[in-house]
Amino acid sequence: MSATAQEPLNVQLKQQALALARAGLREDALQSVRRDALALLEHTEFPDKRTEQWKYTSLQALTAGHLTRVARGNGASLPAPLATHRLVLINGHYQPALSQLPDSITLTRFDGSRALAAETASDTLRTPFAWLNNATLTDGLQLDIADNTVVDAPVEVLLLATDDAPSHCQTRLRVQLGHHSRATVIERYAATGPVLTNAVTELVAGAGSQLTHYRLQAESPESLHIGTLIIAPGRDSNVHSCQLMQGNVLRRNDVRAIMAESGASLALNGIFVGRGNSHIDNQITVEHRVPHCHSEQLFKGMAGDTAKLVFNGRIHIFEGAKGTNAELSNKNLLLTPGAEVDTKPELEIYNDDVKCSHGTTCGQLDAQSLFYLRSRGIDAAEAKRMLGFGFVNELLGALPDQAVAEWARPWLEQALTEAEPAK
Amino acid sequence: MLDIRNLRATVAGEEILKGLNLSVKPGEVHAIMGPNGSGKSTLTNVLSGRDGYAITGGEALFEGRDLAELEPEERAHAGLFLAFQYPVEIPGVSNLEFLKASLEATRKAQGKEPWDAVTLLRHARETCKQVDLDPQFLKRGVNEGFSGGEKKRNEIMQMLLLQPKLALLDETDSGLDIDALQVVARGVNSLRSPERAIVLVTHYQRLLDYIVPDYVHVLANGRILKSGGKELALELEQRGYGWLTGEEEASA
């Protein structure tokens, strides 16, 4: 059974995904994970424009055949590390020789040599791309931090995707923090070439633990990224996840936070900078399933040139989740007339005893501020860059790890310079 | 230095300046006074190039160059400075970054040697002291959370660092207590020199006790109605504007 060009794109993609999933079947400790995912893929349609969650995001770029070729690498060099301890995956495959693991972390690969008690069931993942990741699961990292352990220095996980031709890689990362432990994990994506990274990341924070997580998506403009992030904060835990991203050909993130243990606190922050003709789509769902959890989200987007930003922030408060405190804010800045932002907050609340606020805004640079800077001799382009940077800099200043902020500032400055309209 | 000839300007289609003439020579300090709505702020905005202010007649020349043809930043590079009536708050951009960008661009355009980071910081700290601002303000967002007086002192600090040829001060005295007024006045006076000129736009005479002008002009209904020496300000203080504009107005 092979896809023909006449068939709709979502049908072609489904067939390509099924072919990958079937080719990946093998008998080992992870076979049931793969089979379950394959079964789900078989019974699901891939999204197209009629799918509500994909209304503003087209998969048209994948007609180049990314799913028909596995990324093999092109010898790209690694970016300079951000932390003393770095673990490296290239095209989804762990590179022990390039990695250095702190003593306090136990590493397990999803290589099928043993069953992992806690592999995420495919129905938690919910999207066909995440199922494809499960169906082809042969590598990736699970990092375990024992109970009552403090990992002092941040640990960086570099996920590099490289190839010269349209191709894909599947990356998998699971971080499991023991109860009353503390760690900082920097999940950093880099890419060269037109590679699609299909990423699944799970964060499981034990009771009373503190997890700081960064998701840095600084891949090259010609790359693609479709990612799923699952966050499961334990009882009375504190999770802070900060997501910084630049636009590329296609960037889609499905983030799902499951507040299923009481007293948990979650902060989700993000900065999206769209440049050129790039596309960034973030779909965030925070589920409050139990009482007395706190979640706050602050996302800032900036679109220049003809870039497009999509944001959908959903807060779902279940019937029993009394005493929930949930906040969502998405602020966007349009730098050029050709840029586009589609943002939507969604609230679904089934309990009266909750505090919930949301707000989304979309605006242009303030003319008064622009004039103020220009009246001091700063030219219009530089003034716009400064104001754009100021718009996101507030968030950077609040990052718990200034090393990440130091890295992010020039990176964002560069993104902003590139986001300038061509004159 | 500044030659304004029969200047007409509109804001949102309404004519505010209706044939204004003013000539300012190097070394001079001019005060422009007038009732609210007379066109004082429109004049400074037109001169500094704010969007939305259209020159419909006449001209404004700065050292012989037609200001209408210069972008706001080019006017700054040429040596024009506007101290804002309402300085803008810009969170996320620190005062120091702002000063650095401003001084870099302006000094470069003026062919002056650039300041390295250490020199900039030294000058910025010294100037902070000069206007009685805590140097900690340099780290904060531009005017972010500043009181009215702090914002005005920040304007004067920028002016002192940029050393403009012509400083336009738009109601810099409004909202200042007497101590802050004296600080601001000291800053402005320190800029006075035979090569520079200052135009003060103000509603009140009290600023002129501290910055003594060479000329005082009364602006009303878009024109200069009367010009005189510093004694004119005192007369205005006593008699109000009504005797000039023909309208009843309580004295200030």
Interface residues (C-beta under 8 A of the other chain):
Chain A: D366 A367 Q368 S369 F371 Y372 L373 R374 S375 R376 G377 I378 D379 A380 E382 A383 M386 L387 F389 G390 F391 V392 N393 E394 G397
Chain B: S48 G49 R50 D51 E71 P72 E73 R75 A76 H77 F81 L82 F84 P87 V88 I90 P91 G92 V93 E97 F98 A101 S102 L103 A105 T106 A109 G141 V142 Q158 L162
